[in-house]
Amino acid sequence: MTCPVCRTVAVPGARFCHHCGAALPAAATLPATERRIVTVLFGDLSDFTAWAEDLDPERVGAVTDRVMAALAGAVKTFGGHVDKLTGDGIMAVFGAPVAHEDDAERAVRAALSMQRAVRRVLDDERGGGAPLGLRVGLNTGQVVAGVQAALEYTVIGDTVNTAARLADAAAIGTVYAGERTSLPTRHLASWRHLRPLRLKGKREPVEAYELLGLLDAPGTRSGLGDEAPFVGRETELARVASRLAEVVDRAEPRVLIVTGEAGLGKSRLAAEVERFVGGSGIGPRQPRVFGVRCAAFGELRRLAPLADLVRIAIGLPDDLSVARPSHVIGRASLSEHAFVEERLRRLAARLARGAPDLAPVNIEMLMTLLGYGEPAGPALAGGEPERLDLEAIPTAVADLLTGLATETPVVVMVDDLHDANPESVDALGAMLSRLSGPILVLLYGRPELVRTAGVLTRIADAEVTALPALRGADAARLLGSYLTGGRLPQPDEDRLLATAQGNPFYLAELVTLLMERGALVAGADGAWRLAPGSLGGRLLSRDLAAVLAARIDALPAEARSVLRAAAVVGDTVPADALVALRERDGRPTAVAALDLDRAVEELLQRRMLHRIRGGYAFATPLLREAAYAGIGKADLAERHARLARWAAAGPEFAPSPEAADAFVAEHVERAAVLADAVGLRPEAEPRAGGTAGGAGRCPGRGCVAAGGPAGTRAGTGAAGAPGRGAGAGREDHRERDGRRRQPGRCAARRRPGVPARGRRRAFLRHLAGSARGGRVGRHRRGTG
């Protein structure tokens, strides 16, 4: 949930925005404990105590306020959450309560922004030559996030402690980071590898890196998909070619909105469209392409797509300080201001000569948009909203593009529009509604773009097309390119493609991960081999986990809760199981049922679940693994126990009584393992409600009947790893063990003449009796 006034992400459970104080529309439900991958930032003012010792408290307070405001502002600018402020430092979290695909990058950029801001504040406040400065530590890893002691949202774990120790070890004015922060950001930042640091409280030396700065020309994350052939998008490319021909023939603008989930290839399609237009022979005049990308964070976001369009249109170099706030780079020089103004005046004069009937280019508004309204005035991105004319600026950009279209057709492409702030989206929509002439506008973004983009959904004649997943043959061609022309055996290829579900990014990440693990190896004559059972364990790479976590966090709270409940059940989810796992929050049954239906419909629309007979199934096991990984272990233990009790109560959800019994056994054991992992007390629900206690194993694994599907693919003892759920296939266990499991000898399951429902109840009583006895029977596989 975000604040309706300032758009800041609200802290779960808060009734008021922590940034602007506005009342939130409804208090967010206090989240259960979550497990998250985050980047933690600690900033500490060195020697602040010594500097403040002989100063008046009011001066110390004034300086502290300025510094803390600058630090908190940098965190907010880059989408982080201020966890706490101390007298001379700050702790911030990137990735909680909301995850992004690039939280490590955001933290790195925020750290550099903090250093610049603190240097400006402290330049005049050093008092007696004290070596004041900011030390910053960054660390990425798993934490437990939630509301602590019913007071405030925070994160806890060794990741936090290590970040604090890195800040302590950092030199004044520097940023130290752990390896898991530096690795995913090497395409955009320069790092110096330090000698392993001995940090307080750490048994072993810690690998550390010093941030030297951002690269002048940031690259992209390297991966298999970077050089992959362009396959399976012939229909979409043909649609763009057709619309461009219509625009040229009719001399009228068209807007095409292309939506698709992360990894489906929107940016790749945009690059191919630009390449196609550059080599096309449509009409007597070669179209010009203006391609821009929306930033998800930073000081430069305000109306940045429009500013970039103007910059490209008038041919300004990339390194010129365009649309950059003065508080970041200082005032523009008079020569720079004059250079930009001269470019605009020459272009305006040329367009006026070619099309005298059109509205003249509004040079003043365009200069303001670029950050050069007045040599001594504020830049747009750093100015106050009340100083800007948000109607005149889109009109000025539309007039400029319309004038350029009189010379040659124009193709405007805006990528990652879902990352633009609401003000930019509204301004872009206002600009599009004022265009005329042969202009084709292509907007690329996530599916939520057309749900929440406001004015964009009301543009006359806007055409929305959803980018589909790759078809089987196209996905197989792409896989072949990843394997350098080699082939997998057909069953292995089918399983791999089914896991990726036609998403090129998912497929590239899966292949890379399996290669790194040695599970996907090349053989003779271009033949590849997939190790048995390799698709049954954890399959989320670092980048893929971040993408899926961000997708899950973008869901409404109710839908996110239902998705996580479904992840506990299995890859396939009986409809009644979701009802059994719903939170007991005191809502009337009818209201809870309606909310559940709405949440499920949201998940179906977003293609996270799809309907099957008797329930639902996850679109891909990868999504289920990501949803499962975000649930705290204590919460998971309670849910698995509740699910086992529901299944043992007798609902006919499984294809056979044996499968139902295996389902109960799996979830009972999983609850026991998780309860042991977090040290739940004996009276806790997962222990007292029919699951195994102590350090023992649930006997259910050994009680699985002959031929019944066993539970998890990841193997026993992998606490926190998701299982397959009801109806899991037997092939995975044949792959893993090379044989079928032997029949169990549990008396509760061998009774002749006992109906299936009675056997399940007797089985659960059997397990509960073992737990109440203070020790779980340690049944071996195949023994009772």
PAKENU-166880 format. One record per residue (C-alpha): residue in one letter; x, y, z. Coordinates in steps of 0.02 Angstrom, whole numbers, padded with zeros to 5 digits, always signed. Last residue first. Layout:
AXYZ ...
***
This chain:
G+00327-02474+00545 T+00465-02506+00422 G+00484-02462+00237 R+00577-02302+00271 R+00633-02305+00451 H+00513-02255+00585 R+00582-02145+00722 G+00429-02145+00833 V+00403-01968+00891 R+00440-01931+01071 G+00342-01844+01207 G+00199-01968+01204 R+00088-01828+01145 A+00185-01825+00981 S+00165-02011+00952 G-00020-01999+00993 A-00040-01859+00867 L+00038-01967+00733 H-00078-02113+00767 R-00228-01998+00782 L-00182-01930+00609 F-00174-02105+00539 A-00339-02154+00618 R-00420-02003+00538 R-00343-02045+00370 R-00395-02226+00384 G-00573-02177+00427 R-00586-02067+00273 A-00519-02208+00165 P-00646-02332+00233 V-00584-02468+00352 G-00613-02644+00283 P-00436-02701+00309 R-00327-02606+00429 R-00159-02576+00348 R-00153-02387+00366 A-00172-02368+00553 A-00055-02516+00576 C+00087-02422+00491 R+00184-02550+00391 G+00243-02449+00243 P+00256-02518+00069 Q+00423-02501-00018 R+00469-02345-00111 R+00499-02359-00296 R+00677-02365-00363 G+00812-02255-00440 D+00810-02145-00285 R+00801-01972-00361 E+00734-02009-00534 R+00611-02139-00468 H+00560-02012-00339 D+00527-01881-00471 E+00431-02004-00580 R+00300-02035-00446 G+00199-01880-00482 A+00127-01768-00348 G-00062-01781-00332 A-00075-01680-00175 G+00070-01567-00133 R+00237-01554-00222 G+00341-01496-00076 P+00416-01327-00037 A+00584-01311+00047 G+00580-01230+00219 A+00671-01369+00306 A+00766-01477+00185 G+00768-01629+00300 T+00677-01740+00179 G+00707-01720-00006 A+00682-01577-00129 R+00547-01666-00224 T+00429-01661-00079 G+00288-01782-00050 A+00275-01964-00093 P+00155-02027-00223 G+00071-02190-00175 G+00133-02347-00263 A+00152-02447-00104 A+00081-02355+00045 V+00174-02212+00127 C+00202-02260+00309 G+00390-02234+00310 R+00371-02052+00266 G+00228-02037+00389 P+00335-02084+00538 C+00371-01901+00569 R+00552-01877+00612 G+00622-01846+00782 A+00698-01692+00860 G+00556-01659+00977 G+00381-01653+00912 A+00291-01734+00768 T+00128-01662+00714 G-00051-01688+00771 G-00107-01522+00838 A+00007-01510+00990 R+00167-01489+00891 P+00109-01371+00753 E-00004-01283+00879 A+00130-01240+01006 E+00117-01335+01170 P+00288-01417+01146 R+00373-01248+01122 L+00432-01200+00948 G+00620-01211+00923 V+00635-01128+00753 A+00706-01279+00661 D+00610-01403+00768 A+00443-01326+00720 L+00500-01328+00538 V+00541-01513+00544 A+00377-01553+00632 A+00270-01453+00511 R+00356-01538+00365 E+00323-01707+00440 V+00138-01675+00462 H+00129-01599+00288 E+00206-01752+00204 A+00107-01878+00304 V-00059-01795+00263 F-00020-01789+00077 A+00039-01970+00080 D-00127-02019+00159 A-00221-01927+00022 A-00118-02013-00112 E-00154-02182-00034 P-00340-02144-00027 S-00336-02109-00215 P-00350-01965-00338 A-00341-01837-00197 F-00469-01707-00143 E-00601-01811-00054 P-00615-01710+00106 G-00594-01825+00258 A-00535-01739+00414 A-00358-01798+00378 A-00337-01669+00241 W-00392-01527+00354 R-00281-01586+00496 A-00132-01596+00378 L-00168-01421+00312 R-00174-01350+00487 A-00007-01431+00528 H+00071-01364+00367 R+00003-01191+00407 E+00070-01190+00585 A+00243-01247+00529 L+00244-01116+00392 D+00205-00978+00516 A+00350-01034+00623 K+00460-01045+00469 G+00421-00869+00407 I+00343-00858+00234 G+00438-00775+00091 A+00517-00934+00024 Y+00345-01008-00013 A+00301-00869-00135 A+00468-00886-00226 E+00453-01075-00235 R+00275-01061-00301 L+00330-00940-00435 L+00469-01057-00490 P+00350-01205-00494 T+00265-01120-00642 A+00087-01062-00679 F+00036-01131-00511 A-00112-01248-00513 Y-00293-01225-00459 G-00441-01324-00394 G-00551-01474-00427 R-00510-01492-00611 I-00380-01362-00656 R-00388-01174-00655 H-00235-01066-00679 L-00128-00975-00553 M-00001-00835-00575 R-00080-00782-00738 R-00114-00604-00678 Q-00299-00629-00713 L-00297-00794-00618 L-00212-00714-00469 E-00340-00573-00466 E-00482-00699-00479 V-00409-00792-00330 A-00406-00632-00228 R-00585-00589-00274 D-00646-00762-00228 L-00553-00756-00062 D-00626-00585-00021 L-00801-00652-00055 A-00771-00805+00054 A-00704-00697+00196 V-00856-00583+00186 A-00977-00731+00190 T-00886-00811+00336 P-00891-00653+00440 R-00717-00583+00473 G-00635-00630+00638 D-00458-00636+00573 R-00432-00822+00560 E-00315-00818+00411 R-00365-00930+00267 L-00281-01101+00262 A-00438-01208+00264 V-00520-01102+00128 L-00366-01122+00019 A-00374-01310+00045 D-00554-01312-00017 A-00498-01262-00192 P-00374-01405-00205 V-00202-01334-00249 T-00079-01409-00372 D+00105-01360-00358 G+00086-01384-00172 V-00015-01336-00019 V+00104-01210+00061 A+00116-01112-00102 A-00073-01092-00104 A-00066-01000+00062 R+00069-00888-00010 L-00040-00848-00160 V-00190-00814-00047 S-00092-00690+00059 R-00027-00601-00096 A-00205-00589-00164 E-00266-00511-00001 A-00122-00386+00008 P-00140-00326-00171 L-00001-00395-00281 A+00156-00294-00320 D+00248-00390-00182 I+00229-00550-00283 R+00305-00474-00440 A+00448-00400-00340 A+00484-00571-00263 L+00478-00649-00436 V+00607-00529-00508 A+00721-00543-00356 A+00715-00733-00356 L+00757-00734-00542 D+00908-00622-00514 R+00980-00727-00373 S+00942-00894-00456 L+00786-00987-00404 L+00782-01173-00442 R+00782-01256-00273 G+00767-01443-00292 G+00661-01554-00404 L+00726-01499-00574 S+00893-01586-00544 G+00808-01751-00505 P+00910-01848-00632 A+01054-01745-00705 L+01012-01662-00870 R+01122-01719-01015 W+01170-01626-01172 A+01208-01697-01344 G+01319-01593-01457 D+01411-01743-01528 A+01479-01797-01358 G+01408-01733-01196 A+01371-01562-01129 V+01321-01543-00948 L+01166-01483-00856 A+01171-01531-00672 G+01344-01460-00646 R+01276-01334-00523 E+01333-01187-00630 M+01254-01269-00783 L+01089-01291-00692 L+01089-01109-00637 T+01129-01045-00812 V+00994-01153-00891 L+00865-01098-00764 E+00912-00913-00783 A+00898-00921-00972 L+00730-01010-00963 Y+00659-00887-00837 F+00715-00742-00946 P+00640-00818-01104 N+00470-00852-01019 G+00381-00995-01109 Q+00329-01085-00950 A+00507-01101-00881 T+00463-01260-00785 A+00373-01336-00935 L+00525-01298-01043 L+00639-01394-00925 R+00521-01542-00911 D+00497-01553-01100 E+00684-01542-01131 D+00717-01683-01008 P+00585-01794-01090 Q+00652-01752-01265 P+00834-01792-01229 L+00928-01627-01230 R+00991-01547-01389 G+01144-01449-01441 G+01147-01292-01549 T+01247-01189-01427 L+01142-01249-01278 Y+01068-01075-01256 S+01027-01077-01442 G+00937-01244-01423 L+00837-01174-01278 L+00779-01032-01391 R+00725-01155-01525 A+00632-01258-01393 A+00544-01100-01333 D+00491-01064-01512 A+00423-01240-01534 G+00329-01234-01368 R+00253-01063-01392 L+00335-00914-01309 A+00231-00829-01176 P+00114-00695-01239 L+00146-00507-01256 A-00021-00424-01222 T-00083-00298-01348 V-00170-00134-01307 E-00224-00018-01447 A-00255+00164-01406 D-00395+00229-01518 A-00433+00377-01405 I-00323+00386-01252 R-00426+00341-01099 T-00315+00201-01031 L-00165+00317-01035 V-00258+00445-00927 G-00254+00334-00774 A-00107+00213-00783 T-00177+00095-00651 R-00254-00051-00744 V-00167-00028-00913 L+00004-00023-00830 E-00035-00172-00717 P+00009-00282-00865 R+00192-00228-00859 G+00259-00099-00979 Y+00300-00047-01157 L+00225+00105-01243 L+00243+00121-01432 V+00192+00288-01509 L+00179+00301-01699 I+00181+00480-01764 P+00125+00532-01938 G+00037+00696-01895 S-00046+00756-01736 L-00005+00744-01552 R-00109+00828-01417 S-00177+00670-01332 L-00001+00599-01323 M+00063+00748-01223 A-00076+00734-01094 G-00040+00549-01075 L+00145+00584-01050 A+00104+00715-00918 D-00009+00591-00828 V+00124+00455-00833 S+00259+00575-00774 E+00154+00633-00626 P+00111+00453-00581 N+00295+00403-00568 A+00367+00301-00711 D+00416+00120-00674 H+00266+00044-00764 L+00325+00138-00919 D+00472+00020-00932 D+00503+00070-01114 V+00439+00225-01205 M+00455+00216-01394 V+00414+00364-01507 V+00416+00329-01695 V+00417+00486-01802 P+00375+00506-01986 T+00485+00636-02075 E+00485+00825-02095 T+00307+00860-02039 A+00335+00736-01897 L+00465+00853-01822 G+00332+00986-01800 T+00215+00865-01715 L+00356+00810-01600 L+00391+00990-01547 D+00208+01033-01527 A+00182+00879-01418 V+00331+00929-01308 A+00260+01105-01286 T+00088+01037-01245 P+00161+00920-01114 I+00248+01072-01033 A+00098+01189-01041 E-00016+01075-00940 L+00103+01034-00798 D+00148+01216-00774 L+00281+01201-00641 R+00316+01316-00494 E+00184+01233-00383 P+00273+01066-00400 E+00433+01132-00318 G+00594+01116-00416 G+00724+00979-00405 A+00681+00883-00563 L+00639+01044-00652 A+00800+01133-00614 P+00788+01282-00497 G+00822+01456-00564 A+00987+01547-00580 P+01014+01518-00765 E+00827+01521-00790 G+00717+01384-00860 Y+00869+01274-00892 G+00818+01108-00814 L+00769+01019-00973 L+00583+01045-00940 T+00613+01229-00906 M+00705+01247-01071 L+00559+01159-01156 M+00436+01280-01077 E+00535+01433-01131 I+00563+01368-01308 N+00378+01346-01344 V+00390+01282-01523 P+00274+01379-01636 A+00099+01309-01670 L+00086+01239-01846 D+00036+01341-01997 P+00215+01391-02041 A+00266+01210-02073 G+00440+01202-02153 R+00497+01378-02106 A+00429+01363-01929 L+00513+01193-01910 R+00684+01265-01954 A+00662+01414-01838 A+00613+01301-01693 L+00764+01189-01723 R+00883+01338-01724 R+00803+01409-01567 L+00814+01243-01475 R+00998+01219-01512 E+01035+01400-01462 E+00947+01374-01295 V+01051+01219-01258 F+01215+01307-01294 A+01166+01465-01199 H+01128+01366-01042 E+01293+01274-01057 S+01387+01437-01080 L+01298+01516-00931 S+01350+01369-00822 A+01220+01253-00749 R+01199+01267-00562 G+01255+01125-00449 I+01265+00941-00491 V+01144+00855-00372 H+01058+01003-00286 S+01040+01082-00457 P+00926+00945-00515 R+00972+00855-00676 A+00857+00876-00823 V+01004+00893-00941 S+01182+00900-00875 L+01262+00855-01041 D+01338+00681-01044 D+01207+00610-01161 P+01241+00737-01299 L+01097+00849-01353 G+01023+00809-01523 I+00867+00917-01522 A+00748+00769-01529 I+00854+00663-01412 R+00850+00793-01273 V+00666+00828-01302 L+00620+00644-01284 D+00732+00632-01131 A+00640+00776-01046 L+00472+00696-01083 P+00526+00529-01010 A+00606+00617-00859 L+00447+00706-00804 R+00514+00694-00625 R+00627+00542-00617 L+00799+00623-00608 E+00834+00612-00422 G+00828+00423-00424 F+00708+00277-00442 A+00611+00168-00564 A+00682+00256-00717 C+00579+00264-00875 R+00664+00221-01040 V+00673+00325-01198 G+00674+00286-01385 F+00652+00421-01517 V+00651+00337-01687 R+00652+00436-01850 P+00558+00368-02000 Q+00647+00362-02170 R+00552+00466-02299 P+00474+00403-02461 G+00361+00279-02370 I+00411+00123-02276 G+00582+00064-02331 S+00633-00019-02169 G+00810-00033-02102 G+00800+00089-01958 V+00620+00039-01924 F+00671-00144-01905 R+00816-00105-01788 E+00705+00004-01680 V+00572-00133-01678 E+00705-00261-01630 A+00761-00155-01484 A+00581-00132-01426 L+00551-00319-01439 R+00705-00350-01331 S+00639-00227-01204 K+00471-00316-01199 G+00549-00490-01192 L+00442-00601-01081 G+00559-00580-00934 A+00449-00473-00824 E+00265-00489-00867 G+00197-00417-01028 T+00110-00265-01097 V+00126-00179-01266 I+00029-00015-01286 L+00009+00047-01465 V-00035+00229-01494 R-00071+00294-01669 P-00044+00466-01743 E-00118+00518-01912 A-00029+00549-02077 R-00146+00422-02158 D-00018+00326-02260 V+00129+00349-02141 V+00028+00304-01986 E-00051+00155-02074 A+00121+00090-02126 L+00182+00108-01947 R+00031+00012-01884 S+00068-00132-02004 A+00252-00138-01956 V+00205-00141-01771 R+00084-00285-01802 A+00217-00379-01901 L+00337-00364-01754 E+00204-00434-01637 T+00167-00581-01752 E+00351-00620-01782 R+00386-00628-01596 G+00432-00812-01579 V+00619-00796-01597 F+00750-00659-01583 P+00914-00752-01567 A+01002-00756-01399 E+01149-00638-01372 D+01096-00562-01206 G+00988-00710-01153 L+01133-00812-01086 G+01175-00681-00958 S+01272-00523-00921 R+01186-00391-00818 T+01187-00232-00920 G+01320-00102-00943 P+01341+00065-00858 A+01431+00195-00962 D+01522+00313-00843 L+01532+00178-00710 L+01474+00224-00536 G+01600+00253-00399 L+01744+00177-00301 L+01640+00066-00186 E+01754-00032-00069 Y+01733-00220-00063 A+01729-00344+00080 E+01749-00532+00106 V+01722-00568+00291 P+01851-00650+00404 E+01779-00794+00506 R+01703-00800+00680 K+01609-00636+00662 G+01566-00540+00822 K+01677-00391+00783 L+01735-00395+00603 R+01901-00462+00542 L+01903-00402+00363 P+01955-00502+00211 R+02079-00398+00110 L+01987-00273+00004 H+01922-00294-00173 R+01899-00124-00254 W+01729-00096-00336 S+01671+00001-00489 A+01483+00017-00513 L+01356-00016-00651 H+01389-00192-00717 R+01471-00240-00553 T+01306-00220-00461 P+01253-00403-00441 L+01423-00452-00369 S+01451-00304-00252 T+01302-00332-00137 R+01326-00520-00112 E+01512-00490-00084 G+01489-00374+00063 A+01498-00186+00050 Y+01606-00043+00110 V+01563+00138+00065 T+01689+00277+00097 G+01687+00454+00168 I+01780+00408+00327 A+01854+00234+00314 A+01739+00085+00332 A+01761-00038+00476 D+01612+00025+00578 A+01503+00027+00422 L+01555-00152+00385 R+01507-00198+00564 A+01332-00125+00540 A+01309-00218+00376 T+01365-00379+00461 N+01237-00360+00600 V+01095-00331+00477 T+01139-00483+00370 D+01153-00585+00531 G+00967-00565+00557 I+00826-00446+00599 V+00718-00330+00496 T+00601-00195+00562 Y+00420-00139+00568 E+00379-00051+00730 L+00294-00074+00898 A+00202-00239+00915 A+00361-00311+00995 Q+00439-00317+00822 V+00330-00294+00668 G+00398-00398+00527 A+00552-00447+00428 V+00666-00597+00453 V+00824-00575+00353 Q+00913-00656+00206 G+01062-00574+00125 T+01139-00416+00058 N+01261-00304+00150 L+01304-00121+00139 G+01410-00017+00259 V+01427+00172+00253 R+01546+00287+00348 L+01501+00471+00342 G+01619+00613+00382 L+01683+00726+00519 P+01871+00739+00540 A+01865+00876+00675 G+01951+01032+00608 G+01893+01143+00750 G+01713+01145+00694 R+01676+01040+00539 E+01511+01124+00507 D+01531+01219+00342 D+01582+01070+00235 L+01470+00960+00341 V+01308+00987+00245 R+01385+00971+00072 R+01487+00819+00121 V+01333+00739+00196 A+01235+00756+00034 R+01374+00685-00075 Q+01400+00535+00040 M+01213+00504+00050 S+01196+00503-00140 L+01335+00375-00149 A+01247+00263-00023 A+01079+00285-00111 R+01155+00228-00276 V+01225+00071-00194 A+01060+00036-00104 R+00960+00053-00264 E+01079-00064-00355 A+01058-00195-00218 D+00869-00176-00226 D+00861-00208-00413 E+00708-00316-00445 H+00611-00229-00309 A+00543-00295-00145 V+00419-00203-00034 P+00423-00207+00158 A+00567-00236+00135 G+00686-00249-00013 F+00802-00103+00022 V+00824-00074+00208 A+00892+00080+00295 M+00985+00107+00459 I+01039+00284+00499 G+01171+00372+00600 D+01220+00508+00722 G+01082+00515+00851 T+01001+00358+00785 L+00873+00344+00647 K+00781+00182+00614 D+00716+00069+00477 V+00710+00198+00340 H+00635+00102+00194 G+00712+00108+00020 G+00641+00168-00146 F+00791+00263-00213 T+00726+00437-00173 K+00664+00379-00003 V+00837+00323+00051 A+00917+00484-00012 G+00788+00588+00082 A+00823+00492+00242 L+01007+00535+00230 A+00978+00719+00188 A+00848+00738+00326 M+00968+00654+00448 V+01108+00775+00402 R+01001+00931+00413 D+00922+00878+00578 T+01092+00834+00652 V+01160+01005+00604 A+01015+01094+00688 G+01025+00983+00842 V+01211+01011+00864 R+01184+01198+00847 E+01046+01192+00976 P+01151+01085+01094 D+01289+01218+01099 L+01455+01143+01051 D+01594+01073+01160 E+01554+00887+01144 A+01476+00893+00971 W+01636+00858+00876 A+01687+00717+00994 T+01517+00635+00976 F+01517+00652+00786 D+01684+00568+00769 S+01619+00468+00619 L+01442+00493+00562 D+01367+00320+00535 G+01270+00252+00388 F+01206+00073+00388 L+01124+00002+00233 V+01038-00168+00225 T+01008-00254+00059 V+00862-00374+00066 I+00817-00556+00035 R+00659-00586+00134 R+00584-00705+00261 E+00419-00642+00325 T+00343-00638+00499 A+00156-00618+00486 P+00106-00450+00420 L+00004-00324+00520 T-00144-00288+00408 A-00130-00117+00329 A-00236+00018+00409 A-00358+00088+00284 P-00358+00246+00178 L-00194+00308+00255 A-00200+00471+00350 A-00066+00591+00290 G+00088+00613+00401 C+00206+00658+00258 H+00341+00526+00273 H+00280+00400+00404 C+00109+00396+00320 F-00028+00371+00450 R-00129+00219+00505 A+00022+00104+00502 G+00004-00086+00508 P+00121-00117+00363 V+00237+00033+00337 A+00169+00133+00192 V+00265+00147+00029 T+00279+00333-00009 R+00160+00395-00144 C+00158+00572-00071 V-00030+00599-00052 P-00115+00429-00077 C+00017+00344+00032 T+00063+00175-00041 M+00000+00000+00000 
***
